[in-house]
Amino acid sequence: MPGISMPVLIIVVVALLSIKIITEYDRMVIFVLGRLWKVGGPGPIIIVPGIMQAQRVSLRTVVLDVPSQDVITKDNISIKVNAVLYFRVIDPQKAVIQVENYIYATSQLAQTTLRSVLGKLEMDDLLTNREKINAELQQILDVHTEPWGVKVSQVEVKNVDLPEEMQRAIAKQAEAERERRAKVIHAEGELQASEKLGQAARILSENPASIQLRYLQTLSEIAVDKNSTTIFPVPIDLITPFLKKN
């Protein structure tokens, strides 16, 4: 019995060690004697030690922080830019066979692509066309990572660190732009006011009695303040009848 129980015990231990439980969001790329066999999971699978090897690959979205990169824009301005990258594995077999470390490879590709794309743009384009730049970065990275079984879903440029002197120049430019808009709005207001005054003058000139009504309305508005002294011009038409009687 002792001689029989030991091999049985060894077989049971090996069998227990051979069973692997793969979660829903993982896949296991299995090799038999060094050759690719299949992609297993989710659920339980058997990996025979010494004969089969397996590598676990996650299918969840990976959020990768792209380190800050030194970029010289097209108009020769030195800046620091960092970004965030969202990607996931859609083909575990390619992610294991075609590239040694798909996360590291994607990170390095994102850094070089960020520098090359932003180096072709001017500073104003970089600050105003964020959505277009993000879409271009995502498209380029997705094309290059497709052979690795990796899908880049989104790229976002996070921070653009400008030199201090460039920040002052941009602030002055923004202030000058606000002043220009204020002057334009003021001039447009003066133009509209002059047009309305011209229309009012034409209407009053067509009916002289309306001028007298306007005088009376102005008097009632001024008389609200009892502490003020009002000097009101009397139209000559009102006193003409009294002058004729004398």
C-alpha positions in Angstrom: 0.0 0.0 0.0 2.6 2.6 0.8 4.3 1.9 -2.5 1.0 2.3 -4.4 -0.1 5.4 -2.5 2.9 7.5 -3.2 2.6 7.4 -7.1 -1.1 8.1 -6.7 -0.4 11.0 -4.5 2.1 12.4 -7.0 -0.4 12.0 -9.8 -3.1 13.8 -7.8 -0.7 16.7 -6.9 0.4 17.0 -10.6 -3.2 17.0 -11.7 -4.2 19.7 -9.2 -1.2 21.8 -10.3 -2.2 21.4 -13.9 -5.6 22.9 -13.6 -5.7 26.6 -14.2 -8.8 28.8 -13.8 -9.0 31.6 -16.4 -11.2 34.6 -15.6 -13.7 36.1 -18.1 -11.4 39.1 -18.9 -8.2 36.9 -19.4 -7.1 34.5 -22.1 -4.3 31.9 -21.9 -2.0 31.4 -24.9 -0.9 27.7 -24.7 2.2 26.1 -26.2 3.0 22.4 -26.4 6.7 21.5 -26.6 7.4 25.1 -27.8 4.8 25.1 -30.5 1.6 27.2 -30.4 -1.4 25.0 -29.6 -4.4 27.3 -28.9 -5.8 30.2 -26.9 -7.7 29.0 -23.9 -10.3 30.5 -21.6 -12.3 31.6 -19.9 -12.9 28.8 -17.4 -10.7 25.8 -16.3 -7.9 24.5 -18.5 -5.2 21.9 -18.0 -1.5 22.8 -18.4 0.7 19.8 -18.1 4.0 20.8 -16.4 7.1 20.2 -18.4 5.2 19.7 -21.6 2.9 22.7 -21.9 3.6 26.3 -21.3 1.1 29.1 -21.1 1.1 32.9 -21.0 -1.8 34.9 -19.6 -3.0 37.9 -21.5 -5.6 40.4 -20.2 -8.3 41.7 -22.5 -9.2 44.7 -20.4 -8.5 48.3 -21.5 -5.1 49.5 -20.4 -4.6 53.1 -19.5 -1.1 54.2 -20.3 0.4 57.5 -19.2 2.8 58.7 -21.9 5.7 60.4 -20.2 6.4 64.1 -20.9 8.2 64.6 -24.2 10.4 67.5 -25.4 8.9 68.7 -28.6 10.1 71.5 -31.0 7.1 72.8 -33.0 7.2 73.8 -36.6 7.7 77.5 -35.6 10.7 76.6 -33.4 9.1 76.7 -30.0 10.4 74.2 -27.4 7.6 72.7 -25.3 6.9 69.7 -23.1 3.8 67.5 -23.9 2.4 64.4 -22.2 -0.6 62.3 -23.1 -2.7 59.4 -22.0 -3.3 56.3 -24.2 -6.2 53.8 -24.0 -5.7 50.4 -25.7 -6.6 46.7 -25.2 -5.6 43.4 -26.7 -8.1 42.0 -29.3 -5.9 39.1 -30.5 -4.0 37.4 -27.6 -2.1 35.1 -30.0 -0.5 38.0 -31.9 0.1 39.9 -28.6 2.3 37.0 -27.4 3.9 35.9 -30.7 4.4 39.0 -32.7 5.9 41.3 -30.0 8.0 40.6 -26.9 6.2 43.0 -24.6 3.2 44.7 -26.1 2.7 47.2 -23.3 6.3 48.4 -23.5 6.2 48.4 -27.3 3.0 50.4 -27.4 4.4 52.9 -24.9 7.6 53.5 -26.9 5.6 53.8 -30.1 3.3 56.4 -28.5 6.2 58.5 -27.3 7.9 58.6 -30.8 4.6 59.2 -32.5 3.8 62.1 -30.2 7.1 63.8 -30.9 6.9 63.3 -34.7 3.3 64.5 -35.0 3.5 67.5 -32.8 6.8 68.5 -34.4 5.0 69.1 -37.7 2.5 71.6 -36.1 2.7 75.2 -35.1 2.0 76.4 -31.6 -1.4 77.9 -32.4 -2.5 74.7 -34.1 -1.4 72.6 -31.1 -3.4 74.8 -28.7 -6.6 75.1 -30.7 -6.9 71.8 -32.6 -6.7 69.3 -29.8 -9.5 67.0 -31.1 -8.0 66.8 -34.5 -4.5 66.0 -33.1 -5.9 63.3 -30.8 -7.7 61.7 -33.7 -4.6 61.7 -35.9 -2.5 60.2 -33.1 -5.1 57.5 -32.5 -5.2 56.6 -36.2 -1.4 56.4 -36.5 -1.0 54.3 -33.4 -3.8 52.0 -34.3 -2.3 51.2 -37.7 1.1 50.3 -36.2 -0.2 48.2 -33.3 -2.7 46.2 -35.4 -0.1 43.6 -36.3 0.5 43.1 -32.5 -3.2 42.3 -31.9 -3.6 45.6 -30.0 -6.4 48.1 -30.6 -5.8 51.8 -29.7 -9.2 53.2 -28.8 -8.3 56.7 -27.7 -5.4 59.2 -27.3 -5.6 62.4 -25.4 -3.0 65.1 -25.2 -3.0 66.1 -21.5 -0.7 69.0 -20.7 1.3 71.4 -22.9 4.0 73.1 -20.8 5.1 76.4 -22.4 8.2 78.4 -21.6 7.5 81.4 -19.3 8.3 84.0 -21.9 5.9 82.3 -24.3 3.2 82.3 -21.6 3.7 86.1 -21.2 3.5 86.6 -25.0 0.3 84.6 -25.3 -1.2 86.5 -22.4 -0.4 89.8 -24.1 -1.9 88.5 -27.3 -5.1 87.5 -25.6 -5.3 90.9 -23.9 -4.9 92.7 -27.2 -7.5 90.5 -28.7 -10.0 91.3 -25.9 -9.3 95.0 -26.3 -9.9 94.8 -30.1 -13.2 93.0 -29.6 -14.3 95.6 -27.0 -13.5 98.5 -29.4 -15.3 96.7 -32.3 -18.4 96.1 -30.1 -18.3 99.8 -28.9 -18.1 101.0 -32.5 -21.0 98.8 -33.5 -23.1 100.1 -30.7 -22.4 103.7 -31.7 -23.3 102.9 -35.3 -26.6 101.3 -34.2 -27.4 104.2 -31.9 -26.7 106.7 -34.7 -29.0 104.8 -37.0 -31.8 104.7 -34.5 -31.4 108.4 -33.7 -31.6 109.2 -37.5 -34.8 107.2 -37.7 -36.2 109.0 -34.7 -35.3 112.4 -36.2 -37.0 111.6 -39.5 -40.2 110.5 -37.7 -40.3 113.7 -35.5 -39.7 115.9 -38.5 -42.7 114.5 -40.3 -45.0 115.5 -37.4 -44.0 118.7 -35.4 -46.6 118.0 -32.7 -44.7 114.9 -31.7 -41.8 117.1 -30.7 -44.0 118.9 -28.2 -45.2 115.5 -26.8 -41.6 114.5 -26.4 -40.9 117.7 -24.4 -43.7 116.8 -22.1 -42.5 113.3 -21.6 -39.0 114.5 -20.9 -40.4 117.0 -18.3 -42.3 114.2 -16.5 -39.1 112.1 -16.3 -37.0 114.9 -14.9 -39.7 116.0 -12.4 -39.4 112.7 -10.5 -36.4 114.2 -8.6 -38.1 116.9 -6.5 -34.7 118.5 -5.5 -33.8 119.4 -9.1 -34.5 122.7 -10.9 -35.9 122.2 -14.4 -35.6 124.7 -17.2 -38.1 123.7 -19.9 -38.1 125.4 -23.3 -41.7 126.4 -24.3 -42.4 125.9 -28.0 -43.3 129.2 -29.7 -46.4 127.7 -31.2 -48.0 127.6 -27.7 -47.7 131.3 -27.0 -48.4 132.6 -30.5 -52.2 132.9 -29.9 -51.6 135.1 -26.8 -49.2 137.4 -28.7 -51.8 138.0 -31.4 -54.5 139.1 -28.8 -52.2 141.8 -27.4 
